[in-house]
Amino acid sequence: MQFKRLLDTLARSSAQAVTTLGAGQKEQDELKEYLYVETRIEKDFRDLLNSNLSSESVIFLCGSSGDGKSEILKRYYETYSDRIRFHLDATHAFKPDQDAIEALDQLFDEHRESDKPLVIGINVGMLFNFASQGHPRHENIRSAIESYLQSGDEISVSYKFLNFEQYPKFSIEDGKTGSSFISELFSRVVASNEKNPLHLAYLDAVRTKPSTLTLNYELLKHEQVRDRIVHLLLSARLKFDQFLSARALLDFVHHLICGPSLLFNNLFVVGHNDLSDVISHFDPCTIRSRSIDQFLIQHPLGIREEAFDEFQNSVQEALGIVDIESAGWLRFFYLFQDIAIGNNFHQRFKKDFEQPLYDRYIEIWRLHKSYDGSAEERQKLRSFYKDELVYALVRFGNRLDPSLTAKQHLFLCSRNGIFISAVADIKPDLKRIENEEMANIHEFPVCLKVGDEPLQTFNVNLSFLELVSKINDGYRPNKHDKNTIVILEEIVDDVIKVVIRSNKLMLSDGRQHVYLTNEIEDSEIVVGGVE
């Protein structure tokens, strides 16, 4: 099949994007079969199918649109359909005048009379809908769904749930940073072997009609380039909690190769692909540094170093790339920063491309995930809480009177121009950190206590850590930070609720201050001056 036509089957808009039980064209089916990567959820699903399922059993394979439910179900339909009933898509009705809820009611009616277990591919949203709108005669199923959605508990052995959301595609644990699933998928797309239909079509295309498509395919063959793209997808997951379905990833690969420009531009271009729209936030052209700004300004003016001209010739000889504008070159530098080319002019910008915030987030996430009470980890956690998190909380809480921070006081309230504050002994609750469960990579639990009184646990994300870092650098949050500020304000409010019960308060008008001490044993309040 023609290279472009075969690539187009990867697009979200392709008729082959959604798997059904019908047969597609031979080449397209072969490509889908070749690109298929077995996941942990599929292994668990297979184990369930091979377990002792009763005729009352229902397996809900649930998740979001495009995550691969239908693909898994189709793979096991032929082998197991003689003893298990498969329903690939719970949004499909059996009759034109039937809605999805009515179709599920009918499906469960038929299952009640059947001697086969039932397997359903269903979106989480439809689970919610059936739990609230399904017919009362299926109250047992509705109750099982509701319990699972609320707490993750399976209250009946007859109803099993496998949810794609419980099988994250990324890991940031020590030694496992990245995504084995995405890396394997990308590797299969460009693998140079006869089992790969894309590779065979590429060989024919590059021999008869080389084009931007074949060049982009060649660029994607570099493992370091693919690793850099996976790193960008991880950044998008951490920063924006970006959902990545199998269908979206294949559509993304199609865009990288078939987009309007060369691969390194397609990666960051806006308006053509959902994932690239998100990744555009990490466009190296938006990084502000002296060397990057200088290159972006001087290159269009024809002001070039001899070293760059040599490098440009090396790129043309090695990769066949010519006539790139300054923004394209900078994106090329970013994507190929781990590959030696010519005089390696592009590696001058490596320091500018670093993402210290993301590296710090991963480090802090790992500390919370693996904390076991050891002296080394305890010291690292205490350092983070004291020097970064608590310091930012106190600075934010004292934004109306910054002088309180040096006194280790926290602003409580003001009355008639008088600021009232108290000492805030905020520290990490290490015991709770050790016992906290961490279900995903895009947040970690903040466990604090004031004195010996624990505060509620707050789950915070990369955006929160970014705001903490900016506050410590002197930044004053504004309306653009409102989503993250809410958590910051909640933590400060919780601290104040404890601190305000202090026996010693300080009153200040900006020029002088006095202390009020509640002498509990003597039942009197002592007024004092400067300590």
C-alpha positions as CSV (number, residue, x, y, z in Angstrom):
1,M,0.0,0.0,0.0
2,Q,1.1,3.6,-0.7
3,F,3.1,5.1,2.3
4,K,0.9,8.1,2.8
5,R,-2.3,6.0,2.7
6,L,-0.9,3.5,5.2
7,L,0.1,6.4,7.5
8,D,-3.4,7.9,7.2
9,T,-4.8,4.8,8.9
10,L,-3.1,6.1,12.1
11,A,-5.1,9.3,12.1
12,R,-7.9,9.8,14.6
13,S,-10.2,10.7,11.6
14,S,-9.5,7.4,9.9
15,A,-12.3,4.8,9.5
16,Q,-9.8,2.3,11.1
17,A,-9.4,4.4,14.3
18,V,-12.1,2.5,16.1
19,T,-11.9,-1.2,16.3
20,T,-15.0,-3.3,15.5
21,L,-15.6,-7.0,15.1
22,G,-15.8,-6.6,11.3
23,A,-12.9,-7.0,9.0
24,G,-10.9,-4.1,7.6
25,Q,-8.5,-3.9,4.6
26,K,-5.7,-6.5,4.8
27,E,-2.8,-4.1,4.9
28,Q,-4.5,-1.9,7.5
29,D,-5.4,-4.8,9.7
30,E,-1.8,-6.1,9.5
31,L,-0.5,-2.6,10.5
32,K,-2.8,-2.4,13.5
33,E,-1.8,-5.9,14.6
34,Y,1.9,-5.1,14.2
35,L,1.7,-1.9,16.2
36,Y,-0.3,-3.4,19.0
37,V,1.6,-3.3,22.3
38,E,0.4,-5.6,25.1
39,T,-0.2,-3.7,28.4
40,R,-0.6,-4.7,32.0
41,I,-4.3,-4.1,31.9
42,E,-4.6,-6.6,29.1
43,K,-2.7,-9.2,31.1
44,D,-5.0,-8.7,34.1
45,F,-8.0,-8.9,31.7
46,R,-6.8,-12.2,30.3
47,D,-6.2,-13.6,33.8
48,L,-9.8,-12.7,34.6
49,L,-11.1,-14.4,31.5
50,N,-9.2,-17.5,32.5
51,S,-10.5,-17.5,36.1
52,N,-13.5,-19.4,37.3
53,L,-16.2,-17.0,36.1
54,S,-19.8,-17.9,36.9
55,S,-22.7,-17.2,34.6
56,E,-23.6,-14.3,36.8
57,S,-20.2,-12.6,36.3
58,V,-19.9,-9.3,34.6
59,I,-16.5,-7.8,33.7
60,F,-16.5,-4.0,33.1
61,L,-13.5,-2.9,31.0
62,C,-13.8,0.8,31.6
63,G,-11.9,4.0,30.8
64,S,-12.1,6.9,28.3
65,S,-12.7,7.2,24.6
66,G,-9.9,5.9,22.5
67,D,-7.9,4.2,25.2
68,G,-8.0,0.8,23.6
69,K,-10.9,-1.0,25.2
70,S,-12.3,-2.2,21.8
71,E,-8.9,-3.4,20.6
72,I,-8.4,-5.6,23.7
73,L,-12.0,-7.0,23.5
74,K,-11.6,-7.8,19.8
75,R,-8.3,-9.7,20.4
76,Y,-10.0,-12.0,22.8
77,Y,-13.4,-12.3,21.2
78,E,-12.6,-15.1,18.8
79,T,-11.0,-17.3,21.5
80,Y,-13.5,-16.8,24.3
81,S,-16.8,-15.9,22.6
82,D,-18.0,-19.5,22.7
83,R,-18.2,-19.3,26.5
84,I,-18.3,-15.5,27.3
85,R,-20.5,-12.8,25.8
86,F,-18.7,-9.7,24.6
87,H,-20.3,-6.2,24.3
88,L,-17.6,-4.0,22.8
89,D,-19.3,-0.6,23.2
90,A,-21.8,0.4,25.9
91,T,-22.8,3.5,23.9
92,H,-24.3,1.4,21.1
93,A,-28.1,0.7,21.1
94,F,-29.7,-2.4,19.8
95,K,-32.6,-0.5,18.1
96,P,-32.8,3.0,16.5
97,D,-35.3,4.3,19.1
98,Q,-33.2,3.1,22.0
99,D,-30.8,5.2,24.1
100,A,-27.6,3.8,25.7
101,I,-29.2,3.3,29.2
102,E,-32.1,1.4,27.7
103,A,-29.6,-0.7,25.7
104,L,-27.7,-1.6,28.9
105,D,-30.9,-2.5,30.7
106,Q,-31.7,-4.8,27.8
107,L,-28.2,-6.3,27.9
108,F,-28.4,-7.0,31.6
109,D,-31.9,-8.5,31.1
110,E,-30.5,-10.9,28.5
111,H,-27.5,-11.7,30.7
112,R,-29.8,-12.7,33.5
113,E,-31.3,-15.4,31.3
114,S,-27.9,-16.4,29.8
115,D,-25.5,-19.1,31.0
116,K,-22.5,-17.1,29.9
117,P,-20.5,-14.5,31.8
118,L,-20.6,-11.0,30.2
119,V,-17.8,-8.6,29.3
120,I,-18.6,-4.9,28.6
121,G,-16.4,-2.2,27.2
122,I,-17.7,1.0,28.8
123,N,-16.6,4.6,29.4
124,V,-16.5,5.8,33.0
125,G,-19.0,8.5,32.1
126,M,-21.5,5.9,31.0
127,L,-20.9,3.9,34.3
128,F,-21.9,7.1,36.2
129,N,-25.0,7.5,34.0
130,F,-26.2,3.9,34.5
131,A,-25.6,4.0,38.2
132,S,-28.0,6.9,38.5
133,Q,-30.4,6.2,35.6
134,G,-30.5,2.4,35.1
135,H,-33.8,0.6,35.8
136,P,-34.5,-0.4,39.4
137,R,-34.7,-4.0,38.5
138,H,-30.9,-3.9,38.1
139,E,-30.3,-2.3,41.5
140,N,-27.6,-4.9,42.4
141,I,-25.5,-3.9,39.3
142,R,-26.2,-0.2,39.9
143,S,-25.0,-0.5,43.6
144,A,-21.9,-2.4,42.5
145,I,-21.0,0.4,40.0
146,E,-21.7,3.2,42.5
147,S,-19.5,1.6,45.2
148,Y,-16.7,1.1,42.7
149,L,-16.9,4.7,41.4
150,Q,-17.0,6.1,44.9
151,S,-14.4,4.1,46.7
152,G,-12.9,1.7,44.2
153,D,-14.3,-1.2,46.2
154,E,-15.9,-4.3,44.5
155,I,-18.8,-5.2,46.8
156,S,-19.7,-8.4,44.9
157,V,-17.7,-11.2,43.4
158,S,-20.0,-11.2,40.4
159,Y,-18.9,-7.7,39.2
160,K,-15.3,-7.0,38.3
161,F,-13.9,-3.7,37.2
162,L,-10.7,-3.0,35.2
163,N,-10.1,0.7,34.7
164,F,-7.5,2.1,32.3
165,E,-7.1,5.1,34.7
166,Q,-5.6,2.6,37.2
167,Y,-2.9,1.7,34.8
168,P,-0.8,4.8,34.2
169,K,1.2,5.0,31.0
170,F,4.0,7.0,32.7
171,S,6.3,6.2,35.6
172,I,8.7,8.6,37.4
173,E,10.0,6.2,40.0
174,D,13.7,5.9,40.3
175,G,15.2,4.1,37.3
176,K,11.8,3.9,35.5
177,T,11.2,7.5,34.4
178,G,9.3,7.6,31.1
179,S,6.8,5.3,29.4
180,S,7.6,1.8,28.3
181,F,4.3,1.6,26.4
182,I,4.8,4.8,24.4
183,S,8.5,4.1,23.8
184,E,7.6,0.6,22.5
185,L,4.8,2.0,20.3
186,F,7.1,4.6,18.7
187,S,9.8,2.0,18.2
188,R,7.4,-0.3,16.3
189,V,6.4,2.6,14.0
190,V,9.9,3.0,12.7
191,A,11.4,-0.5,13.2
192,S,13.5,-1.6,10.2
193,N,12.2,-5.1,9.7
194,E,10.0,-6.9,7.2
195,K,7.2,-7.4,9.8
196,N,6.6,-3.6,9.8
197,P,4.2,-2.7,7.0
198,L,5.2,1.0,7.4
199,H,8.9,0.2,6.9
200,L,8.1,-1.7,3.7
201,A,6.0,1.1,2.4
202,Y,8.6,3.6,3.3
203,L,11.3,1.8,1.4
204,D,9.1,1.8,-1.7
205,A,8.4,5.5,-1.2
206,V,12.0,6.6,-0.6
207,R,13.0,4.7,-3.7
208,T,10.3,6.1,-6.0
209,K,9.3,9.4,-4.6
210,P,11.2,10.8,-1.5
211,S,9.4,13.6,0.2
212,T,8.9,15.4,3.5
213,L,7.0,12.3,4.7
214,T,10.0,10.0,4.2
215,L,12.4,12.6,5.7
216,N,10.2,12.9,8.8
217,Y,10.0,9.1,9.1
218,E,13.8,9.0,9.0
219,L,14.1,11.6,11.7
220,L,11.8,9.6,13.9
221,K,14.1,6.6,13.5
222,H,16.6,8.2,15.9
223,E,16.1,6.7,19.4
224,Q,17.3,9.9,21.1
225,V,14.7,11.9,19.2
226,R,11.9,9.5,20.3
227,D,13.1,9.7,23.9
228,R,13.0,13.5,23.8
229,I,9.4,13.3,22.5
230,V,8.4,10.9,25.3
231,H,10.0,13.3,27.8
232,L,7.8,16.1,26.4
233,L,4.7,14.0,26.7
234,L,5.7,13.3,30.3
235,S,6.1,17.0,30.9
236,A,2.6,17.6,29.4
237,R,1.2,14.9,31.7
238,L,2.8,16.5,34.8
239,K,2.0,20.1,34.0
240,F,-1.5,19.8,32.5
241,D,-2.6,16.3,33.6
242,Q,-2.9,15.5,29.9
243,F,-4.8,12.3,29.2
244,L,-3.0,10.1,26.6
245,S,-5.1,7.4,24.9
246,A,-3.7,4.9,22.5
247,R,-5.8,6.5,19.7
248,A,-4.5,9.9,20.6
249,L,-0.9,8.7,20.5
250,L,-1.3,7.1,17.0
251,D,-2.9,10.3,15.8
252,F,0.1,12.2,17.2
253,V,2.5,9.9,15.3
254,H,0.5,10.6,12.2
255,H,0.8,14.3,12.7
256,L,4.6,14.2,13.4
257,I,5.2,12.5,10.1
258,C,2.4,13.9,7.9
259,G,2.0,17.4,9.4
260,P,2.5,20.6,7.5
261,S,6.3,20.9,8.1
262,L,9.3,19.0,9.2
263,L,9.0,16.8,12.3
264,F,10.7,19.2,14.7
265,N,8.2,21.9,13.7
266,N,5.2,19.6,13.6
267,L,6.0,18.7,17.2
268,F,5.3,22.3,18.4
269,V,2.8,23.6,15.8
270,V,-0.6,24.7,17.0
271,G,-4.0,23.9,15.5
272,H,-3.4,20.5,13.8
273,N,-3.2,18.0,16.7
274,D,-4.4,18.0,20.3
275,L,-1.2,16.7,21.8
276,S,1.0,19.1,19.8
277,D,-1.3,21.9,21.0
278,V,-0.3,21.0,24.6
279,I,3.3,20.4,23.8
280,S,3.5,23.8,22.2
281,H,3.7,25.2,25.7
282,F,7.2,23.7,25.8
283,D,8.3,25.2,22.5
284,P,12.1,26.0,23.0
285,C,11.4,29.2,21.0
286,T,9.6,30.5,24.1
287,I,12.6,30.0,26.4
288,R,14.2,33.3,27.3
289,S,18.0,33.2,27.6
290,R,20.8,35.3,26.2
291,S,22.1,32.7,23.8
292,I,18.6,31.7,22.5
293,D,17.5,35.3,22.1
294,Q,20.7,36.2,20.3
295,F,20.3,33.3,17.9
296,L,16.6,34.1,17.1
297,I,17.5,37.7,16.4
298,Q,20.8,37.4,14.5
299,H,19.9,34.4,12.3
300,P,17.2,36.2,10.2
301,L,19.6,39.2,9.8
302,G,22.2,36.9,8.2
303,I,24.6,37.3,11.2
304,R,26.0,33.8,11.6
305,E,29.0,32.2,13.2
306,E,31.3,30.2,11.0
307,A,30.7,27.3,13.4
308,F,27.0,27.4,12.6
309,D,27.6,27.4,8.9
310,E,29.8,24.3,9.3
311,F,27.1,22.7,11.4
312,Q,24.4,23.5,8.8
313,N,26.5,21.7,6.1
314,S,26.9,18.7,8.4
315,V,23.1,18.5,9.0
316,Q,22.5,18.7,5.2
317,E,24.9,15.9,4.5
318,A,23.8,13.7,7.4
319,L,20.0,14.3,7.3
320,G,19.2,16.0,4.1
321,I,17.7,19.0,5.9
322,V,18.0,22.4,4.2
323,D,16.3,25.9,4.3
324,I,15.2,26.1,7.9
325,E,14.2,29.4,9.5
326,S,15.6,30.4,12.9
327,A,12.7,29.0,15.0
328,G,13.0,25.7,13.1
329,W,16.7,25.5,13.8
330,L,16.1,26.1,17.5
331,R,13.5,23.3,17.6
332,F,16.0,21.1,15.8
333,F,18.7,21.9,18.4
334,Y,16.3,20.9,21.1
335,L,15.1,17.6,19.6
336,F,18.6,16.5,18.5
337,Q,20.5,17.7,21.6
338,D,21.6,14.2,22.5
339,I,22.9,13.3,19.1
340,A,26.4,14.2,17.9
341,I,26.3,16.0,14.5
342,G,29.4,17.6,13.0
343,N,30.9,20.2,15.3
344,N,28.0,19.9,17.7
345,F,27.1,23.5,17.5
346,H,23.5,22.6,18.6
347,Q,24.7,21.3,22.0
348,R,25.7,24.8,23.0
349,F,22.1,25.3,23.9
350,K,21.7,22.2,26.1
351,K,21.9,24.2,29.4
352,D,19.2,26.6,28.1
353,F,16.9,23.6,27.4
354,E,17.1,22.2,30.9
355,Q,13.9,22.0,33.0
356,P,15.0,22.2,36.6
357,L,11.4,22.6,37.9
358,Y,10.4,19.2,36.4
359,D,13.6,17.5,37.7
360,R,12.9,18.9,41.2
361,Y,9.2,17.8,41.1
362,I,10.3,14.3,40.2
363,E,12.8,14.3,43.0
364,I,10.3,15.5,45.6
365,W,7.6,13.1,44.3
366,R,10.1,10.2,44.7
367,L,11.0,11.3,48.2
368,H,7.3,11.1,49.2
369,K,6.7,7.9,47.4
370,S,9.7,5.9,48.7
371,Y,10.1,7.5,52.2
372,D,11.0,4.8,54.7
373,G,12.2,6.8,57.6
374,S,15.9,6.6,56.8
375,A,18.1,9.4,58.1
376,E,19.1,10.5,54.6
377,E,15.6,10.7,53.2
378,R,14.3,12.3,56.4
379,Q,16.9,15.1,56.1
380,K,16.0,15.7,52.4
381,L,12.3,15.9,53.2
382,R,12.9,18.3,56.1
383,S,15.0,20.5,53.9
384,F,12.3,20.7,51.2
385,Y,9.6,21.5,53.7
386,K,11.6,24.0,55.7
387,D,13.5,25.8,53.0
388,E,10.9,25.7,50.2
389,L,7.4,24.8,51.1
390,V,7.0,26.3,54.6
391,Y,9.1,29.3,53.7
392,A,6.7,30.0,50.7
393,L,3.6,29.5,52.9
394,V,4.8,32.0,55.5
395,R,5.9,34.5,52.9
396,F,2.5,34.2,51.2
397,G,0.6,34.4,54.5
398,N,2.6,37.5,55.5
399,R,2.2,39.3,52.2
400,L,0.4,42.2,54.0
401,D,3.3,42.6,56.4
402,P,6.5,40.9,55.0
403,S,8.5,41.9,58.1
404,L,6.7,39.2,60.1
405,T,8.6,36.5,58.2
406,A,12.0,37.3,59.7
407,K,10.4,37.1,63.2
408,Q,9.0,33.6,62.3
409,H,5.5,35.0,62.8
410,L,2.4,34.4,60.7
411,F,-0.1,37.1,60.0
412,L,-3.5,36.2,61.5
413,C,-5.7,39.2,61.0
414,S,-5.9,43.0,61.3
415,R,-8.1,45.3,63.3
416,N,-8.2,49.1,63.0
417,G,-4.7,49.2,61.3
418,I,-3.2,46.8,63.9
419,F,-1.7,43.6,62.6
420,I,-2.0,40.5,64.8
421,S,0.4,37.6,64.4
422,A,1.9,34.7,66.3
423,V,4.8,32.3,66.1
424,A,4.1,29.5,63.5
425,D,5.9,26.3,64.2
426,I,5.2,24.6,60.9
427,K,7.0,21.3,60.1
428,P,6.6,18.1,58.1
429,D,4.5,15.3,59.5
430,L,7.0,12.5,58.6
431,K,5.0,9.7,60.1
432,R,2.0,10.5,57.9
433,I,4.2,10.9,54.8
434,E,5.5,7.3,55.3
435,N,2.0,5.9,55.4
436,E,0.4,8.0,52.6
437,E,-0.7,6.1,49.5
438,M,0.3,7.8,46.2
439,A,-2.0,6.7,43.3
440,N,-0.6,8.8,40.4
441,I,2.4,10.8,39.2
442,H,0.8,14.2,38.8
443,E,0.5,15.0,42.5
444,F,2.1,14.2,45.9
445,P,0.7,14.6,49.5
446,V,1.8,17.5,51.6
447,C,1.7,16.5,55.2
448,L,2.2,19.3,57.8
449,K,1.7,19.8,61.4
450,V,1.8,22.9,63.6
451,G,3.6,22.1,66.8
452,D,2.3,18.6,67.4
453,E,-1.2,19.2,65.8
454,P,-1.5,17.6,62.4
455,L,-3.2,19.4,59.5
456,Q,-5.3,17.8,56.8
457,T,-3.3,16.3,53.9
458,F,-3.2,18.3,50.7
459,N,-2.4,16.8,47.3
460,V,-0.4,19.2,45.3
461,N,0.9,19.1,41.7
462,L,3.8,20.6,39.6
463,S,2.0,23.9,39.2
464,F,1.9,24.2,43.0
465,L,5.6,23.5,43.2
466,E,6.2,26.1,40.5
467,L,4.3,28.7,42.5
468,V,6.2,27.8,45.6
469,S,9.5,28.4,43.8
470,K,8.3,31.7,42.3
471,I,7.1,33.0,45.7
472,N,10.5,32.2,47.2
473,D,12.1,34.2,44.4
474,G,10.0,37.2,45.3
475,Y,7.0,36.7,43.0
476,R,3.6,37.9,44.2
477,P,0.7,35.7,43.0
478,N,-2.1,37.2,40.9
479,K,-5.4,36.3,39.3
480,H,-3.6,34.1,36.7
481,D,-2.5,31.8,39.5
482,K,-6.0,31.4,41.0
483,N,-6.3,27.6,40.6
484,T,-3.0,27.0,42.5
485,I,-3.5,29.8,45.0
486,V,-6.7,28.1,46.2
487,I,-4.6,25.3,47.7
488,L,-2.1,27.7,49.1
489,E,-4.8,29.7,50.8
490,E,-6.4,26.5,52.2
491,I,-3.1,25.4,53.8
492,V,-2.5,28.8,55.3
493,D,-6.0,28.9,56.6
494,D,-5.5,25.5,58.3
495,V,-2.3,26.8,59.8
496,I,-4.0,29.9,61.1
497,K,-6.8,27.9,62.8
498,V,-4.1,26.3,65.0
499,V,-1.8,29.3,65.4
500,I,-4.6,31.6,66.5
501,R,-5.1,29.5,69.6
502,S,-1.5,30.4,70.7
503,N,-1.0,31.8,74.2
504,K,1.2,34.6,72.8
505,L,0.2,37.1,70.2
506,M,2.0,40.1,68.7
507,L,0.2,43.3,67.9
508,S,2.0,45.7,65.5
509,D,1.1,49.0,63.7
510,G,4.2,48.9,61.5
511,R,6.3,51.2,63.8
512,Q,6.1,49.4,67.1
513,H,4.8,46.2,68.5
514,V,3.7,44.6,71.8
515,Y,3.1,41.1,72.9
516,L,0.0,39.7,74.7
517,T,0.7,36.6,76.7
518,N,-2.1,34.5,78.2
519,E,-0.8,33.3,81.5
520,I,-3.2,30.4,81.9
521,E,-2.1,29.4,85.4
522,D,-2.5,32.9,86.8
523,S,-5.7,33.6,84.8
524,E,-4.3,36.9,83.4
525,I,-3.0,38.5,80.2
526,V,0.4,40.0,80.4
527,V,1.3,43.0,78.1
528,G,4.9,43.2,77.1
529,G,7.1,45.3,74.8
530,V,9.8,44.3,72.4
531,E,11.5,41.0,73.2
